[in-house]
Amino acid sequence: SIIWLLLVCAAAKPQIVGDPIPLRNNSREILMVMDISTSMLERDFIINNRYTDRLTAVKKTVSEFIKKRANDKMGIIFFASNAYLQVPLTFDKNAVEQTMLQVDAGMAGNSTAIGDALGLALKTLRNSKDLDKKIIILLTDGENNDGSLGMAEAIDLAGKEGIKIYTIGVG
């Protein structure tokens, strides 16, 4: 049986071609933090000459953004009164997009707990290695009016951890 195993290995013709080439990893870790409070149902955006609600406008914009981020890991957190990690960081952009497209306003409550959502995002990104490649994109139409962590505290924590937060105001 040992001779048979050696013959099979020899028939496979294993060879060393050269030194391994390390791949450069230029990807970022982007965590989308998206407001799904009931105020996102306000119909004050115009798409294709028709009024549409804020959440639909955000979904359209985020969907286009996801498609352009080919090499990045992405995840998504939905928040309103509570914050929920719906898709952890992944290269599977289709999973992020499909989850985002299926959410409805009010699923996580009516108020806006931005501080808690940012806290959850920071906790999610904490174990990542490259500080300069961690990004949080906050999409909200309101101000922090709920939750146990204040927005100023969350921003201070992000600064201490070296994580950039980009805020996009909706509405």
N, C-alpha and C positions, 0 to 999 in steps of 0.2 A: 504494500500500500504506500510505503514511503517512496519507492521508485516511481510508482504511478503519479503521485503528487508532484515529484520533481519533473517528470516528463510534461505534465500539464503546465507547470510554471515555465518550462523552457519553450513550449509551443506558443505561449502567450507573448514571447519576445519582449520581456521588460527591458526598458532602456532609460538612461538618464540623458536628457537632451541638453541641459544646461542649468545654470543657477535659477532658482525661482525668482520671478519678477514680482516685487511687492506692488499691490494695487493701491493707488492713492484714493483715499476715501474723502471726497469733497462734500459728502452729504451733510445736511443739517437735520436737527431734530425739531420739528415744528409741531407745537400743540395748539390746536384751534380751540378757543374757549368761547362758546357761543351762547348768547342770551336767548332763552326760549320762554321768557315770561309773557303774560297775556298782552302786555303793551306792544309786543312785536306784531300783533294783529292789526295795528293802525295802518290804514290804507293811504299812505302818503308818498309812495314811489310810483313813477310812471315807467312801465316797460312795454314796448310795442304800442305806444299811444293809449295804454289802458292803466288805470290806477290799480296798484297791487299792494299787498301788505309788506311790511318791513322784512318779515321772516322769508317770504318768497324771494325778495330782492337779495337778501343775504345768501340764501341757498344758491341762487344763480351765480352770484359773484364768487362764492367759495368753491363751487363746482368748477368754474373756469380756472381758478387759482390752483386747485388740486391737480388738474390735468397738466399744468405747466411745471410741476415740481417732480420731475422724473426720478431724480436720484436721492430725494429726501425721504426720511422717515417721518410719517405724520400720525397724529392721533387727534381725538376730539373729546372735548368735555362739554356737556350741556349743563346749563344752570338756569335757575330762577330762584325760588325760595331755597332750594337745595342744589348741590352740584354733584354730577355723576360722570365718572370716566366711562364713556361709551366704547371708544376704540383706543386701546393702548398704542403706543408708538409702533408703527409697522411700515413696511415697504408696500403693503397691499393698498394702493390708492383706491381701488374699486370698493373695498370694504369701508373705507373712510367715507367715500362719496355716497354710497348707498345708504349707510347709516344716517348720514346728515340729511339726505333727501327724504327720509321716512319720519323724521321728527315733526311734531306739531307743537305749536305754542300752548303753554299751560301744562304740559306734561310733567314739569318739575315744580309747579306752583305758580303763584301770581306775582310775587315780589321779586326783588333783584338782589341777590347775595354775591356781589362781585368779589368781595374779599375771600369768601369761602371757596369760590371757583378758582381764584388765583392761588390760594393755598393748596388746593388739590393739584393744580398744574405744577406748582413748585415741588410738591412731594413726588409727583410722577417723574419729573425730570431730574430729581436729586441723584439718582444712580448713574447718570450718563457721565461719560469720561471727558468729552471736549466741552469746556465751558463756553468757548466762543461760538459753538455750533448749536446751542440751545436757544430756542425762540418760542415765546408765547404770543399768539395773536388773539387779542380780546375783541370780540364783536358784541357790542351792546348798545342799547338805546336809552339806557337809564343811568341812574346813580345808585350807589350802594345804599339800600334801605332795609336790609335784612342780613341775617347771618351772625356768626360769632366772631369772625375775623374781620377787622376793619380793612378798608381798601388801602389806607396809608400804611398799616402794618404789613400787608401783603407786598406792597411795593418796596418797602424797606427790606423785607426778607429777600425779595428778588435781587435787589441791589447787592446785598451781602453775599448772595450765592453767584453773582455775576451773570444772571439770566436776563436777557432783554425782553421787555414787554412792549409790543406794538398795539396800540389801541385804535380801533376803527369805530367811530361813533355812527350809529345808524339813526336816521331821523332828523 
